[in-house]
């Protein structure tokens, strides 16, 4: 299938970036320059320092090259000729890439002007297809060659690229809005979480307010699951490494394991996932077909050894809180169980105003070694999921190479308020772990019958989902989710006693309330409260004490809400009970 025009534009701009860098740094060694979402990058080994301050000059050089109407020409070459080409230019990384390619691989170069680069393509035919005002360079970063921290550190230069100037401008506007919504900034502003150098990077510490947010999210998920008779289970955070030898994670997931050697020499691992443990809960008793499905759920932390350069706020951490569930069922129960989980996912994300689309994540048949099981089992399982989605009239796209280690999965892609797409909930169909752990039930014929395992996560990682949600809502949480639902501001010391009595009444109705009775001016209190994004704010002074009604400031609204205390409590409790998004 031919790549779209924008792919060709972005790929061509990666080459043009390399041309500009070689103009400025003739001895630069070229890494790779792929297309990425909304743009491109290229990696370079340089003998001189390069920073973001150099980008305007490089961008100007690129625009000049684009305006020279240069053609891109593809040439297929023999391996020896390809090696001669890169070696004469002392491009050591290109030599390595060629030597690592299979002998049957077709090798090609793309030439643009006097620049020639090893590349499969495709590219634009001519730079006249590129609008010089529709791309820009954004930033630099460090990147190890081939992602190996033991190899050379290269300079990675990122760029944005679109077909038109307007598309670029619109995307840049979205990025500016995204900066304002950055969960790392709002997390600090709303006092939800923090990081400590003493604790370590990638290990967030949740404050009381942040913990309240997590608990409310988890309670919502559990409420939805309990309607389908899930049962809670609890497992330890470490395990004998042999558990993961059986599951296959030790072989396929070795780099992600935190391992521990005890003083007696026993080898343990911090759990990177919960599914192998849950198989042992299923397997600790004989199971009749009448006992199935068994549905286990647990919200617990797992631990993965990510590289420090990949850690980012809450979106990439070392300690991941999963709302994890596993269903152990018969083959003829799979469809019903999957559709129950689909209903849970839809209800959960509707509460936040997310738009959802489904991606069926399949294995990469050219790299079966990355997965557990054989090709026949994968083909059957994937076809079963396709049929299930079609029968349920659920539209989906396919993602080759996006499957889990042990099975294909239904991934839910959420579009946030800025139009960005995030992979969130997931349902995985697994026939590999039941085989590895010999999971079965006794069927109607008193025979052992192999069962199926369904993995399901609704929020997925509470850390990552919290980041997505904070940015989606710009920190304006619905009433039911807000750590503080009502803030009472006193005008002076004379009004503190009344404010405390009012707060006590709200607390008796299970409303979360705080009082600001500090000696600051009312203006300062209001400004501070606005930054905290509290849903409802009450100012208590002489006038308010004398009135039979409450005057309530509603977040995001100009007009005050004048309402009786009883009516306000009823309104608030209804919005909480229904998990309404609007105040």
WOBELJO-V997108 format. One record per residue. N is the residue number from 1. PSI is psi in radians with two decimals (none if undefined). OMEGA is omega in whole degrees, -180 to 180 (NA if undefined). BURIAL is I if it has 9 or more other ideal C-beta (glycine too) atoms within 8 Angstrom, else O. Layout:
n & psi & omega & burial
N & PSI & OMEGA & BURIAL
N & PSI & OMEGA & BURIAL
//
This chain:
n & psi & omega & burial
1 & 2.32 & -177 & O
2 & 2.43 & 179 & O
3 & 2.57 & 178 & O
4 & 2.86 & -177 & O
5 & -0.70 & -176 & O
6 & -0.59 & 176 & I
7 & -0.79 & -179 & I
8 & -0.67 & 179 & I
9 & -0.85 & -178 & I
10 & -0.69 & 179 & I
11 & -0.71 & 179 & I
12 & -0.65 & 179 & I
13 & -0.52 & 175 & I
14 & -0.73 & 177 & I
15 & -0.70 & -180 & I
16 & -0.60 & 174 & I
17 & -0.77 & 178 & I
18 & -0.67 & 177 & I
19 & -0.76 & -179 & I
20 & -0.70 & 180 & I
21 & -0.72 & 179 & I
22 & -0.52 & 174 & I
23 & -0.75 & -176 & O
24 & -0.61 & -179 & I
25 & 1.44 & -173 & I
26 & -0.42 & -178 & O
27 & 0.23 & -180 & O
28 & 2.45 & 174 & I
29 & 2.27 & -174 & I
30 & 2.33 & 173 & I
31 & -2.01 & 178 & I
32 & 2.74 & -178 & O
33 & 1.35 & -176 & I
34 & 2.94 & 170 & O
35 & 2.43 & 175 & O
36 & 3.07 & 179 & I
37 & 2.16 & 175 & O
38 & 0.17 & 178 & O
39 & -2.40 & -173 & I
40 & 2.96 & 168 & I
41 & 2.92 & 172 & I
42 & 2.47 & 180 & I
43 & 2.45 & -178 & I
44 & 2.52 & 168 & I
45 & 2.07 & -174 & I
46 & 2.62 & 176 & I
47 & -0.25 & 178 & O
48 & 2.68 & -179 & O
49 & 2.43 & 176 & O
50 & 2.38 & -180 & I
51 & -3.09 & -179 & O
52 & -0.43 & 179 & O
53 & -0.36 & 179 & O
54 & -0.20 & -173 & I
55 & -0.71 & 178 & I
56 & -0.67 & 179 & O
57 & -0.78 & 179 & O
58 & -0.69 & 179 & I
59 & -0.71 & 178 & I
60 & -0.69 & 177 & O
61 & -0.71 & 179 & I
62 & -0.75 & -180 & I
63 & -0.63 & 178 & I
64 & -0.74 & 179 & O
65 & -0.77 & 179 & I
66 & -0.72 & -177 & I
67 & -0.12 & 178 & O
68 & 0.03 & 175 & O
69 & 0.92 & -178 & O
70 & 2.41 & 179 & I
71 & 2.65 & 173 & O
72 & 2.15 & -176 & I
73 & 2.26 & -179 & O
74 & 2.41 & 176 & I
75 & 2.20 & 176 & O
76 & 2.30 & -174 & O
77 & 2.77 & 173 & I
78 & 2.73 & -177 & O
79 & -0.75 & -179 & I
80 & -0.72 & 179 & O
81 & -0.66 & 179 & O
82 & -0.76 & 179 & I
83 & -0.72 & 178 & I
84 & -0.72 & -177 & O
85 & -0.82 & -177 & I
86 & -0.54 & -179 & I
87 & -0.60 & 179 & I
88 & -0.45 & 177 & O
89 & 0.11 & 177 & O
90 & 0.65 & 178 & O
91 & 1.47 & -171 & I
92 & -0.61 & -178 & O
93 & -0.60 & 177 & I
94 & -0.67 & 177 & I
95 & -0.78 & 180 & I
96 & -0.74 & -180 & O
97 & -0.76 & 180 & I
98 & -0.79 & -179 & I
99 & -0.44 & -179 & O
100 & -0.21 & -180 & O
101 & 2.56 & 177 & O
102 & 2.62 & -178 & O
103 & -0.41 & -178 & O
104 & -0.09 & -176 & O
105 & 2.29 & 175 & O
106 & 2.30 & -179 & O
107 & 2.40 & 179 & I
108 & 2.68 & 174 & I
109 & 2.60 & 170 & I
110 & 2.23 & 179 & I
111 & 2.31 & 174 & I
112 & 1.96 & -172 & I
113 & -2.26 & 179 & O
114 & 0.23 & -179 & O
115 & 2.35 & -180 & I
116 & 2.28 & -176 & O
117 & 2.43 & 175 & I
118 & 2.13 & -174 & I
119 & 2.50 & 175 & I
120 & -0.40 & -175 & O
121 & -2.87 & -2 & I
122 & 2.98 & 179 & O
123 & 2.98 & 172 & I
124 & 2.75 & 177 & I
125 & -0.58 & -176 & O
126 & 2.60 & -178 & I
127 & -0.12 & 174 & I
128 & -0.30 & 178 & O
129 & -0.10 & -178 & I
130 & 2.20 & 175 & I
131 & 2.04 & -177 & O
132 & -0.26 & 179 & O
133 & 0.07 & -175 & O
134 & 0.28 & 175 & I
135 & 2.80 & 176 & I
136 & 2.76 & 173 & O
137 & 2.49 & -173 & I
138 & -0.81 & -175 & O
139 & 2.92 & 174 & O
140 & 2.77 & 177 & I
141 & 2.85 & 174 & O
142 & 2.54 & 179 & O
143 & 2.20 & 177 & I
144 & 2.48 & 177 & I
145 & 2.16 & 180 & I
146 & 0.44 & 176 & O
147 & 0.24 & -176 & O
148 & 1.99 & -176 & O
149 & -0.18 & 177 & O
150 & -0.08 & -178 & O
151 & -3.05 & -176 & O
152 & 2.50 & 174 & O
153 & 2.09 & -179 & O
154 & 2.86 & 173 & I
155 & 2.16 & 178 & I
156 & 2.20 & 178 & I
157 & 2.16 & -178 & I
158 & 2.58 & 175 & I
159 & 2.69 & 172 & I
160 & 2.59 & 179 & I
161 & 2.38 & 178 & I
162 & 3.05 & -179 & I
163 & -0.52 & -177 & O
164 & 2.79 & 178 & O
165 & -0.68 & -179 & O
166 & -0.74 & 179 & O
167 & -0.70 & 178 & I
168 & -0.80 & -179 & I
169 & -0.74 & 179 & O
170 & -0.72 & -179 & O
171 & -0.69 & 178 & I
172 & -0.64 & 175 & I
173 & -0.72 & 177 & O
174 & -0.69 & 179 & I
175 & -0.67 & 178 & O
176 & -0.73 & 178 & O
177 & -0.65 & 179 & I
178 & -0.62 & 178 & I
179 & -0.70 & 180 & O
180 & -0.51 & -177 & O
181 & 0.04 & -176 & I
182 & 2.15 & -176 & I
183 & -0.44 & 178 & I
184 & -0.64 & 178 & O
185 & -0.87 & -178 & I
186 & -0.56 & 178 & I
187 & -0.67 & 177 & I
188 & -0.76 & -179 & O
189 & -0.68 & -178 & I
190 & 0.02 & 179 & I
191 & 0.95 & -179 & O
192 & -0.67 & -177 & I
193 & 2.87 & 178 & I
194 & 2.92 & 175 & O
195 & 2.62 & -179 & I
196 & 2.32 & 177 & O
197 & -0.56 & 179 & O
198 & -0.62 & 178 & O
199 & -0.77 & 177 & O
200 & 2.68 & 179 & O
201 & 2.60 & 178 & O
202 & 0.19 & -179 & I
203 & 1.45 & -176 & I
204 & 2.55 & 175 & I
205 & 2.14 & -175 & I
206 & 2.23 & 179 & O
207 & 3.03 & 175 & I
208 & -0.70 & 180 & O
209 & -0.74 & 179 & I
210 & -0.66 & 179 & I
211 & -0.65 & 176 & I
212 & -0.74 & 178 & I
213 & -0.83 & -180 & I
214 & -0.75 & -178 & I
215 & -0.67 & 179 & O
216 & -0.72 & 177 & I
217 & -0.80 & -179 & I
218 & -0.68 & 179 & I
219 & -0.64 & 178 & O
220 & -0.79 & 179 & I
221 & -0.76 & -179 & I
222 & -0.68 & 178 & I
223 & -0.76 & -180 & O
224 & -0.67 & 180 & I
225 & -0.66 & -176 & I
226 & -0.40 & 177 & O
227 & -0.35 & 180 & O
228 & 0.41 & 172 & I
229 & 0.62 & 170 & O
230 & 2.68 & 178 & I
231 & 2.47 & 179 & O
232 & 2.46 & 175 & O
233 & 2.91 & -180 & I
234 & 2.35 & -180 & O
235 & 2.79 & 178 & I
236 & 2.88 & -178 & O
237 & -0.18 & 175 & O
238 & 2.83 & -180 & O
239 & 2.79 & 170 & I
240 & 2.38 & -179 & O
241 & -0.40 & -179 & I
242 & -0.45 & 176 & O
243 & -0.74 & -179 & I
244 & -0.30 & 171 & I
245 & -0.74 & 179 & I
246 & -0.76 & -177 & I
247 & -0.40 & -178 & I
248 & -0.10 & -179 & I
249 & -0.56 & 180 & I
250 & -0.67 & -178 & I
251 & -0.73 & -173 & O
252 & -0.27 & -172 & I
253 & 0.43 & -170 & I
254 & -0.72 & -177 & O
255 & -0.38 & -178 & O
256 & -0.03 & -176 & O
257 & 2.31 & 164 & I
258 & 2.07 & -178 & I
259 & 2.65 & -178 & I
260 & 2.32 & 172 & I
261 & 2.14 & -178 & O
262 & 2.96 & -180 & O
263 & -0.31 & 176 & O
264 & 0.03 & 176 & O
265 & 0.12 & 178 & O
266 & 2.50 & -178 & O
267 & 2.13 & 178 & I
268 & 2.93 & 176 & I
269 & 2.53 & 168 & I
270 & 2.31 & -172 & I
271 & 2.18 & 175 & I
272 & -0.24 & 175 & I
273 & 2.87 & -171 & I
274 & -0.27 & -171 & I
275 & -0.73 & 180 & I
276 & -0.65 & 178 & I
277 & -0.75 & -176 & I
278 & -0.49 & 176 & I
279 & -0.58 & -178 & I
280 & -0.48 & 174 & I
281 & -0.76 & 177 & I
282 & -0.75 & -169 & I
283 & -0.01 & -175 & I
284 & -0.17 & 177 & O
285 & 2.65 & 171 & O
286 & 2.43 & -177 & O
287 & 2.18 & 172 & I
288 & 2.77 & 176 & O
289 & -0.42 & 179 & I
290 & -0.35 & -179 & O
291 & -0.20 & -173 & O
292 & 2.60 & 2 & I
293 & 2.62 & 167 & I
294 & 2.17 & -176 & I
295 & 1.95 & -178 & I
296 & 2.43 & 178 & I
297 & 2.53 & -180 & I
298 & 2.33 & 172 & I
299 & 1.98 & -172 & I
300 & 2.82 & -180 & I
301 & 2.50 & 168 & O
302 & 2.89 & -171 & I
303 & 2.25 & -179 & I
304 & 2.37 & -174 & I
305 & 1.40 & 178 & O
306 & 2.66 & 175 & I
307 & 2.51 & -174 & O
308 & -0.57 & -180 & O
309 & -0.26 & -180 & O
310 & -0.17 & -179 & O
311 & 2.43 & -178 & I
312 & 1.90 & 177 & O
313 & -2.28 & 177 & I
314 & -0.16 & -174 & I
315 & -0.42 & 177 & I
316 & 1.87 & -175 & I
317 & 2.99 & 178 & I
318 & -0.52 & 179 & I
319 & 2.03 & -172 & I
320 & 2.14 & 178 & I
321 & 1.92 & -178 & I
322 & 2.35 & 167 & I
323 & 1.45 & -166 & I
324 & 2.50 & 175 & I
325 & 2.59 & 178 & I
326 & 2.29 & 178 & I
327 & 2.24 & 176 & I
328 & 2.01 & -172 & I
329 & 3.03 & 176 & I
330 & 2.89 & -180 & I
331 & -0.71 & -176 & O
332 & 0.01 & 178 & O
333 & -0.12 & -173 & I
334 & -0.85 & -175 & I
335 & -0.87 & -179 & I
336 & -0.72 & -178 & O
337 & -0.72 & 179 & I
338 & -0.75 & -178 & I
339 & -0.53 & 174 & I
340 & -0.74 & 180 & I
341 & -0.68 & 176 & I
342 & -0.74 & 179 & I
343 & -0.70 & 177 & O
344 & -0.82 & -179 & I
345 & -0.83 & -178 & I
346 & -0.77 & -179 & I
347 & -0.75 & -178 & I
348 & -0.86 & -174 & I
349 & -0.44 & 176 & I
350 & -0.56 & -179 & O
351 & -0.33 & -178 & I
352 & 0.03 & 178 & I
353 & 0.42 & 177 & O
354 & 2.52 & 168 & I
355 & 2.31 & -177 & O
356 & 2.45 & 169 & I
357 & 2.73 & -175 & I
358 & 2.33 & 171 & I
359 & 2.19 & 174 & I
360 & 1.92 & -174 & I
361 & 2.04 & -174 & I
362 & 2.89 & 179 & I
363 & 2.87 & 176 & I
364 & 1.86 & -175 & I
365 & -0.35 & 179 & O
366 & -0.19 & -179 & O
367 & 1.00 & -179 & O
368 & -0.36 & -178 & I
369 & -0.30 & -180 & O
370 & -0.19 & -171 & O
371 & 2.89 & 173 & I
372 & 2.60 & 176 & I
373 & 2.98 & -177 & I
374 & 3.01 & -175 & O
375 & -0.64 & -179 & O
376 & -0.78 & -180 & O
377 & -0.71 & 179 & I
378 & -0.76 & -179 & I
379 & -0.76 & 179 & O
380 & -0.84 & -176 & I
381 & -0.72 & 179 & I
382 & -0.73 & 178 & I
383 & -0.64 & 178 & O
384 & -0.74 & 180 & I
385 & -0.69 & 177 & I
386 & -0.82 & -180 & I
387 & -0.72 & -180 & O
388 & -0.81 & -179 & I
389 & -0.70 & 180 & I
390 & -0.76 & 179 & O
391 & -0.60 & 179 & O
392 & 0.04 & -180 & I
393 & 0.71 & 177 & O
394 & 2.01 & -178 & O
395 & 2.52 & -178 & O
396 & 2.74 & 169 & I
397 & 2.94 & -180 & O
398 & 2.50 & 177 & O
399 & 1.76 & -180 & I
400 & 2.32 & 178 & O
401 & 0.06 & -177 & O
402 & 0.08 & -178 & I
403 & 2.83 & 173 & I
404 & 2.99 & -179 & I
405 & -0.66 & -170 & I
406 & -0.02 & 179 & I
407 & 2.83 & 176 & I
408 & 2.84 & -176 & I
409 & 2.66 & 172 & I
410 & 1.93 & 179 & I
411 & 2.38 & 178 & I
412 & 2.16 & -179 & I
413 & 2.10 & -178 & I
414 & 2.33 & 175 & I
415 & 2.17 & -177 & I
416 & -3.06 & -174 & I
417 & -0.26 & 177 & O
418 & 0.07 & 179 & I
419 & 0.06 & 179 & O
420 & 2.61 & -178 & O
421 & 2.37 & -179 & O
422 & 2.42 & 172 & I
423 & 2.14 & -174 & I
424 & -1.71 & -176 & I
425 & 2.76 & -180 & I
426 & 2.53 & 174 & I
427 & 2.14 & -176 & I
428 & 2.31 & 179 & I
429 & 2.13 & -168 & I
430 & 2.05 & 172 & I
431 & -0.03 & -178 & I
432 & -0.86 & -178 & I
433 & -0.67 & 175 & I
434 & -0.59 & 178 & I
435 & -0.77 & -177 & I
436 & -0.62 & -178 & I
437 & 0.12 & 177 & I
438 & 0.99 & -180 & O
439 & 2.23 & -179 & I
440 & 2.95 & 169 & I
441 & 2.87 & 174 & I
442 & 2.06 & -174 & I
443 & -3.00 & -177 & I
444 & -0.41 & -179 & O
445 & 0.19 & -178 & O
446 & 0.50 & 178 & O
447 & 2.70 & 175 & O
448 & 2.22 & -179 & O
449 & 2.14 & 179 & I
450 & 2.37 & -179 & I
451 & 3.07 & 179 & I
452 & 2.63 & 180 & I
453 & 2.31 & 177 & I
454 & 2.15 & 177 & I
455 & 2.38 & -179 & I
456 & 2.28 & 173 & I
457 & 2.31 & -176 & I
458 & -1.10 & 173 & I
459 & -0.41 & -177 & I
460 & -1.79 & 173 & I
461 & 2.15 & 178 & I
462 & -0.55 & 178 & I
463 & -0.94 & -177 & I
464 & -0.73 & 179 & I
465 & -0.68 & 177 & I
466 & -0.72 & 178 & I
467 & -0.82 & 179 & I
468 & -0.76 & -177 & I
469 & -0.76 & 178 & I
470 & -0.78 & -178 & I
471 & -0.61 & 178 & I
472 & -0.76 & -177 & I
473 & -0.01 & -175 & I
474 & 0.54 & 179 & I
475 & -0.03 & 180 & I
476 & 1.37 & -176 & O
477 & 2.59 & 173 & I
478 & 2.85 & -174 & I
479 & -0.77 & -175 & I
480 & -0.46 & -175 & I
481 & -0.29 & -175 & O
482 & 2.23 & 179 & I
483 & -0.68 & 172 & I
484 & 2.12 & -176 & I
485 & -0.55 & -178 & I
486 & 2.34 & 176 & I
487 & 2.28 & 177 & I
488 & 2.16 & 180 & I
489 & 2.18 & 179 & I
490 & 2.49 & 178 & I
491 & -0.69 & -180 & I
492 & -3.14 & 180 & O
493 & -0.47 & -178 & O
494 & -0.25 & -173 & O
495 & 0.03 & -175 & I
496 & -0.76 & -177 & I
497 & -0.77 & 178 & O
498 & -0.74 & -180 & I
499 & -0.68 & -180 & I
500 & -0.70 & 178 & I
501 & -0.71 & 179 & O
502 & -0.75 & 179 & I
503 & -0.68 & 180 & I
504 & -0.67 & 178 & O
505 & -0.71 & 178 & I
506 & -0.73 & -179 & I
507 & -0.60 & 177 & I
508 & -0.39 & 178 & O
509 & 0.26 & 179 & I
510 & 0.57 & 174 & O
511 & 2.42 & -178 & I
512 & 2.08 & -172 & I
513 & 2.53 & 174 & I
514 & 2.69 & 176 & I
515 & 2.32 & 170 & I
516 & 1.70 & 180 & I
517 & 0.48 & 180 & O
518 & 2.97 & -179 & O
519 & 0.13 & 179 & O
520 & 2.84 & 177 & O
521 & 2.73 & 180 & O
522 & -0.65 & 179 & I
523 & -0.76 & 179 & O
524 & -0.67 & 179 & O
525 & -0.73 & -179 & I
526 & -0.74 & 179 & I
527 & -0.76 & 179 & O
528 & -0.73 & -179 & I
529 & -0.64 & 179 & I
530 & -0.69 & 180 & O
531 & -0.44 & -180 & O
532 & -0.15 & 175 & I
533 & 0.76 & 178 & I
534 & 2.36 & -179 & I
535 & -0.87 & -176 & I
536 & 2.30 & -180 & I
537 & 2.30 & 177 & I
538 & 2.25 & 172 & I
539 & 2.21 & -177 & I
540 & 2.00 & 175 & I
541 & -2.90 & -179 & I
542 & -0.78 & -177 & O
543 & -0.75 & -177 & O
544 & -0.64 & 178 & I
545 & -0.63 & -179 & I
546 & -0.37 & -176 & O
547 & 2.65 & 176 & O
548 & -0.23 & -180 & O
549 & 2.82 & 174 & O
550 & 2.46 & 173 & I
551 & 1.94 & -169 & I
552 & 2.25 & 173 & I
553 & 2.13 & -180 & I
554 & 2.21 & -177 & I
555 & 2.25 & 176 & I
556 & 0.01 & -180 & O
557 & 2.48 & -178 & O
558 & -0.76 & -175 & O
559 & 2.47 & 175 & O
560 & 2.61 & 176 & O
561 & 1.92 & 178 & I
562 & 2.02 & -170 & O
563 & 2.63 & 177 & I
564 & 2.75 & -179 & O
565 & -0.75 & -178 & I
566 & -0.75 & -180 & O
567 & -0.63 & 179 & O
568 & -0.77 & 179 & I
569 & -0.74 & 179 & I
570 & -0.75 & 179 & O
571 & -0.84 & -177 & I
572 & -0.78 & -177 & I
573 & -0.59 & 177 & I
574 & -0.77 & 180 & I
575 & -0.65 & 179 & I
576 & -0.81 & -178 & I
577 & -0.67 & -179 & O
578 & -0.02 & -177 & O
579 & 0.92 & -180 & I
580 & 2.50 & -180 & I
581 & -0.68 & -178 & O
582 & 2.63 & 176 & O
583 & none & NA & I
//
